[in-house]
Structures are given as structure tokens and as C-alpha cells.
Amino acid sequence: MRPDAVHRVLDAELAAARERRGGEPPRVLDVGGGSGVWAVPLAAAGCAVTVVEPSPNALATLNTRAREAGVTINAVQGDTDSLGVPAGEADLVLAHGLLEVVDDAPAALSALAAAVTPGGAVSVLVANRFAAILHRAIAGRIVDARRLLDDDAGQLAGTRDPLQRRFDVPGLEKLVLEAGLSVELLQGHGIVSDLVPGVVLDANPGAADALAELELAAATRSPLRDVAARLHVLARRTA
């Protein structure tokens, strides 16, 4: 299957960072990187990767994955309040699935922005409020869908909702700009792929590649982008 929209953007960003550094490995900081879903492949691709993660269990899994992949990752136990890494040195900072769960999203994003070298970028991947509404309505959870619509933060308050907030396009753009970053790209991730049953792909040769191509084509097209399962921003630190 073709690379998805997020991987395609990150590949281009890391290629540009490597060129800026004269062929040296790009420096990647993955905050809330968990067990290394993003970090291990990036290290295998030749990046110098640091993961900041509060969970010791996730870090243990990360270290196991890195060892099995034959790569070295600098694993730091901590959170966005205390990154434990030098400021202004990362070529790329990842905040994937992070801003939905931190206590203070603006403060977290400001800390991430401070970790980026001038000219570098922050990659933000977050849950989309409107997609959550649609998916719950389709699943017959009408009351939950209405509650998500009425809640400004896109949270199912009073339930075991694992997320403190979900985002829409205007709110995400505002958050990024207030952190002193410029929005270089805002795209959707999981626009139709999360809605297509696996049995459909299995029964139709070539359907998986066609679906991946459709996802890439739709990623930046509103209103499809605006109801994607996740919203992805590549934000640039210009100074």
C-alpha cells in the first residue's frame, strides 16, 4: 500500500532536514511517543530519535522494539512540562495523539515549539471532534454524538472518555498560531479508510491501493479533510 498522507509529509520534511544538515541524521523528538510506533521506524530510517514518554511500561516496550530492530533510541521518562532535552535543537518534533490527553494543550504545544530549531517543524496529529460525532451517529450512539456536538471541547464529560478534548480545523489552527508557529499544512488522516470494511478490500483486488490513493487525494480537500478521523498539522518555527 502507498504511504499515507502523514508519512508522505514527514518523509519530505526529514529529507529537507537532512539536506540542511549536510547529510547528517535529522534530529527527531517524539513527545508522548509511547512504545515507539513512530520512533522505531524513524530510527531505522537513519534519524537520531529521542522519545519522551511518562509511562515506564511503554518505555520498556520501546526499548525492546528498538533492540529487535537493531536501532538506538534515546528514551527519556518525562512529560511536556519537563522534556529533559535541550531547547531549540530538534529538526522535527512529533506530537501525535498528545494534545488530546495533556492537562494544558496550549502550554504543551508552546513547550514543543521551544524544542524545535529555527526552520524546523512540529508535526501535530489529533483526534477530530466532528469525525467522532459522525462515527458515533453511524454506530447508533446518537446521544453520545449529540453530547460531543454540544461540548465545546469535544469531550464526553462524565464518562470514561480517554480524551480530554478533540479538535476541529479552526481550533487547531488557532492553537498552533498562538504557540508562535506557522501552519504550513493542515490535512486530514483517515477520511474514508476508517469507514471501509476490511471485507470490501479483501474481496476486490487493487482496492487497498485505490483506497490509499483516494486518501491522499482527499487529504487537503475541504470539507472531506474537515471530517477526517484525525487532523494533521505540519507547523514551522520561523525564528
C-alpha positions in Angstrom: 0.0 0.0 0.0 1.2 3.5 -0.7 2.5 5.7 2.1 -0.3 7.6 3.8 -0.6 11.4 4.0 1.2 11.9 7.3 4.1 9.6 6.3 4.5 11.3 3.0 4.7 14.8 4.7 7.2 13.6 7.3 9.4 11.8 4.7 9.7 15.1 2.8 10.4 17.1 6.0 13.1 14.7 7.1 14.7 14.8 3.7 14.8 18.6 3.8 16.2 18.5 7.3 19.0 16.1 6.2 19.9 18.4 3.4 20.0 21.4 5.7 22.4 19.4 8.0 24.7 18.5 5.1 23.7 14.8 5.2 23.9 14.4 9.0 21.0 12.5 10.6 17.9 14.6 11.3 17.2 15.0 15.0 13.7 13.9 15.9 11.9 14.4 19.3 8.8 12.3 19.8 6.9 13.5 22.8 4.4 11.0 24.2 6.0 8.5 21.8 4.7 5.5 23.7 6.1 2.2 22.6 7.8 3.6 19.5 5.2 3.2 16.7 6.7 6.3 15.0 10.1 6.4 16.7 11.5 2.9 15.8 10.8 3.3 12.0 12.3 6.8 12.0 15.4 5.5 13.8 15.6 2.7 11.3 15.5 5.3 8.5 18.6 6.9 9.9 17.2 9.6 12.2 18.6 10.5 15.6 15.5 9.9 17.8 14.6 10.9 21.3 11.4 9.8 22.9 9.9 11.5 25.9 7.2 9.3 27.5 5.8 9.3 31.1 4.9 5.6 31.1 7.7 3.2 32.2 5.9 0.3 30.7 5.7 2.0 27.3 9.4 2.8 27.5 10.2 -0.8 28.3 8.3 -1.9 25.2 10.0 0.8 23.2 13.4 -0.4 24.3 12.5 -4.0 23.3 11.3 -2.9 19.9 14.4 -0.8 19.3 16.7 -3.7 20.3 14.8 -6.1 18.0 15.1 -3.5 15.1 18.8 -3.0 15.8 18.4 0.7 16.4 19.4 3.1 19.2 16.8 5.5 20.6 17.3 7.9 23.5 14.4 7.2 25.8 13.5 9.7 28.5 10.9 9.3 31.1 9.1 12.6 31.4 6.3 14.8 30.1 5.8 18.1 28.3 6.4 20.1 31.5 9.9 18.7 31.7 11.1 17.4 28.4 14.6 16.7 29.6 16.1 17.7 26.2 18.0 20.8 25.1 15.7 23.6 23.7 15.9 24.6 20.1 17.8 21.5 18.8 15.2 19.2 17.2 14.7 19.3 13.4 11.3 17.7 13.9 9.1 17.3 16.9 6.2 14.8 16.9 3.1 15.4 19.0 0.9 12.5 17.8 -2.0 11.7 20.0 -0.6 14.0 22.7 -2.7 17.2 22.8 -5.9 15.3 23.4 -4.7 14.0 26.7 -2.4 16.6 28.3 -3.9 18.9 31.0 -2.9 22.1 29.3 -2.7 21.9 25.5 -1.5 25.5 24.8 1.3 25.1 27.3 2.3 21.7 25.9 2.4 23.0 22.3 4.5 26.0 23.4 7.0 23.7 25.1 7.2 21.6 21.9 7.7 24.8 19.8 10.6 25.8 22.0 12.3 22.4 21.4 12.4 23.0 17.6 15.4 24.6 15.9 14.6 27.7 13.8 13.4 26.4 10.4 12.4 23.1 11.9 8.8 21.8 12.3 6.3 20.3 14.7 4.0 17.5 13.5 0.7 17.5 15.4 -1.8 14.7 14.9 -5.0 14.9 16.9 -8.5 13.4 17.1 -11.2 15.2 15.1 -14.3 16.2 17.0 -16.6 16.1 14.0 -15.4 12.7 12.9 -16.1 11.4 16.4 -19.7 12.8 16.1 -20.3 11.1 12.8 -18.8 7.8 13.8 -20.9 7.6 16.9 -24.0 8.5 15.0 -23.3 5.8 12.4 -22.8 3.3 15.2 -26.2 4.2 16.7 -24.8 6.1 19.6 -27.0 9.1 19.0 -26.9 10.5 22.5 -23.1 10.5 22.6 -23.0 12.1 19.2 -25.2 14.9 20.4 -23.1 15.4 23.5 -19.9 15.7 21.5 -21.6 18.2 19.3 -22.7 20.3 22.2 -19.5 20.1 24.2 -17.0 22.8 23.0 -14.0 20.7 23.9 -15.5 17.6 22.1 -15.4 15.5 25.2 -17.9 13.0 26.6 -17.8 14.5 30.1 -18.9 12.3 33.0 -17.9 9.1 31.1 -14.7 7.1 30.8 -13.7 9.1 27.8 -9.9 8.7 27.5 -9.5 12.1 25.8 -9.8 15.5 27.5 -10.5 17.2 24.2 -11.0 16.7 20.4 -10.2 19.3 17.8 -11.7 20.9 14.7 -9.8 22.8 12.0 -10.3 26.4 13.3 -9.5 25.4 16.9 -6.4 23.5 15.9 -5.1 26.3 13.6 -5.7 28.9 16.5 -3.7 26.7 18.9 -0.8 26.4 16.6 -0.6 30.1 15.8 -0.8 31.0 19.5 2.2 28.8 20.1 4.3 31.0 17.8 4.3 28.6 14.9 3.1 29.0 11.3 0.7 26.5 9.8 2.5 25.1 6.7 0.0 22.3 6.1 -3.3 21.1 7.6 -4.7 17.9 6.3 -7.0 15.0 7.2 -5.8 11.5 8.1 -8.3 8.7 7.9 -11.0 10.3 5.8 -12.6 7.3 4.2 -10.3 4.4 5.2 -11.8 4.1 8.7 -15.2 3.7 7.1 -14.4 1.0 4.5 -14.9 -2.6 5.9 -11.9 -4.9 5.5 -14.0 -7.4 3.8 -14.5 -5.0 0.9 -10.8 -4.6 0.5 -10.2 -8.3 0.7 -12.9 -9.1 -2.0 -11.6 -6.5 -4.5 -8.1 -6.8 -5.9 -6.4 -3.5 -6.1 -9.0 -1.9 -3.7 -6.4 -1.2 -1.0 -4.1 0.7 -3.3 -7.1 2.6 -4.8 -8.3 3.5 -1.2 -4.8 4.7 -0.3 -4.7 6.9 -3.4 -8.2 8.3 -2.6 -7.0 9.1 0.9 -4.0 11.1 -0.4 -6.2 12.9 -3.0 -8.7 13.9 -0.3 -6.3 14.8 2.5 -6.2 18.5 1.9 -9.7 19.0 0.3 -12.3 20.6 2.5 -14.9 19.5 3.5 -13.6 16.0 3.4 -10.5 17.0 5.3 -12.6 18.6 8.0 -14.4 15.3 8.9 -11.3 13.0 8.8 -10.8 10.8 11.9 -7.6 12.7 12.7 -6.3 16.2 11.8 -2.6 16.6 10.9 -0.7 19.9 11.0 2.9 20.5 10.0 3.8 23.7 11.8 7.0 25.6 11.1 9.2 27.5 13.6 10.4 30.5 11.6 12.5 32.2 14.2 
